[in-house]
Amino acid sequence: MTDGEHRVLKFRPRTHARPPVASAPGPLAPDLSRFEREGENPDEYRHRMIANIAAIAFTAALTGIGIWLAVTLADLRNTQDCVLMGRRDCAHISAQTSDVIRHN
């Protein structure tokens, strides 16, 4: 056969194949009884739930810090862009500061 020749092979499904024969009689799976638990201890369940709550709180805190950091960096970038364009009114004045100035 050369490189230019191609040959199509007929697909034969394996539906008629016989299952493998076990060489020795006995259980097909190893004994897994050593991994069985005799019962859930309430203390283990409580400890797992506390650990899950702590993990969720930690994940929520990291998410909140990440969002705060992204917003702060975007605000700093906008302020820096404003300054680099030569504008002089780049500082943000909060509503609370302006109320204090009016009352004085």
C-alpha positions as CSV (number, residue, x, y, z in Angstrom):
1,M,0.0,0.0,0.0
2,T,1.4,3.4,-0.9
3,D,0.7,6.8,0.7
4,G,-1.8,7.8,-2.0
5,E,-4.0,4.7,-1.4
6,H,-6.7,4.7,1.3
7,R,-8.6,1.7,2.7
8,V,-12.0,1.8,4.4
9,L,-12.4,-0.7,7.3
10,K,-15.8,-2.1,8.1
11,F,-17.0,-1.3,11.6
12,R,-18.0,-4.4,13.6
13,P,-19.8,-3.7,16.8
14,R,-18.8,-5.8,19.9
15,T,-22.4,-6.6,20.9
16,H,-21.8,-10.3,20.5
17,A,-18.6,-10.5,22.5
18,R,-18.6,-12.8,25.6
19,P,-17.9,-11.2,29.0
20,P,-14.5,-12.1,30.5
21,V,-14.4,-15.2,32.6
22,A,-13.1,-14.8,36.2
23,S,-10.0,-16.9,36.8
24,A,-10.8,-17.7,40.4
25,P,-14.2,-18.1,42.1
26,G,-15.0,-15.4,44.6
27,P,-16.2,-11.8,44.9
28,L,-15.7,-9.6,41.9
29,A,-14.9,-6.5,44.0
30,P,-12.5,-6.3,46.8
31,D,-13.8,-6.2,50.4
32,L,-14.7,-2.6,51.1
33,S,-16.0,-3.1,54.6
34,R,-13.0,-1.4,56.2
35,F,-14.1,1.9,54.7
36,E,-17.7,1.7,56.1
37,R,-18.7,4.1,58.8
38,E,-20.8,2.6,61.7
39,G,-22.8,5.8,62.2
40,E,-22.7,9.5,62.0
41,N,-21.5,11.1,65.2
42,P,-23.5,14.3,65.9
43,D,-20.2,16.0,66.8
44,E,-18.7,15.3,63.4
45,Y,-21.9,16.6,61.7
46,R,-21.8,19.8,63.7
47,H,-18.1,20.3,63.1
48,R,-18.6,19.8,59.3
49,M,-21.5,22.3,59.3
50,I,-19.4,24.9,61.2
51,A,-16.5,24.3,58.8
52,N,-18.8,24.8,55.8
53,I,-20.3,28.0,57.2
54,A,-16.7,29.3,57.9
55,A,-15.7,28.5,54.3
56,I,-18.8,30.3,52.9
57,A,-18.1,33.3,55.0
58,F,-14.5,33.4,54.0
59,T,-15.5,33.1,50.3
60,A,-18.0,35.9,50.7
61,A,-15.4,38.1,52.4
62,L,-12.9,37.5,49.6
63,T,-15.5,38.2,47.0
64,G,-16.5,41.5,48.8
65,I,-12.9,42.5,49.1
66,G,-12.3,41.8,45.4
67,I,-15.3,43.8,44.3
68,W,-14.2,46.7,46.6
69,L,-10.7,46.6,45.3
70,A,-11.9,46.6,41.6
71,V,-14.1,49.6,42.2
72,T,-11.4,51.5,44.1
73,L,-8.8,50.8,41.3
74,A,-11.3,51.9,38.6
75,D,-12.0,55.1,40.6
76,L,-8.2,55.8,41.0
77,R,-7.7,55.1,37.3
78,N,-10.4,57.6,36.3
79,T,-9.0,60.2,38.7
80,Q,-5.5,59.7,37.2
81,D,-6.8,59.9,33.7
82,C,-8.5,63.2,34.6
83,V,-5.3,64.6,36.1
84,L,-3.2,63.5,33.1
85,M,-5.6,65.3,30.8
86,G,-4.9,68.6,32.6
87,R,-8.2,69.1,34.2
88,R,-8.3,70.7,37.7
89,D,-11.8,69.5,38.9
90,C,-10.8,65.9,39.3
91,A,-11.4,65.6,43.1
92,H,-14.7,64.0,44.2
93,I,-16.7,65.9,46.7
94,S,-19.1,63.8,48.7
95,A,-22.6,65.0,49.6
96,Q,-21.8,64.8,53.3
97,T,-18.8,67.2,53.1
98,S,-20.8,69.7,51.1
99,D,-23.6,69.7,53.7
100,V,-21.1,70.4,56.5
101,I,-19.6,73.3,54.5
102,R,-23.1,74.9,54.0
103,H,-24.1,74.8,57.6
104,N,-20.9,76.5,58.8
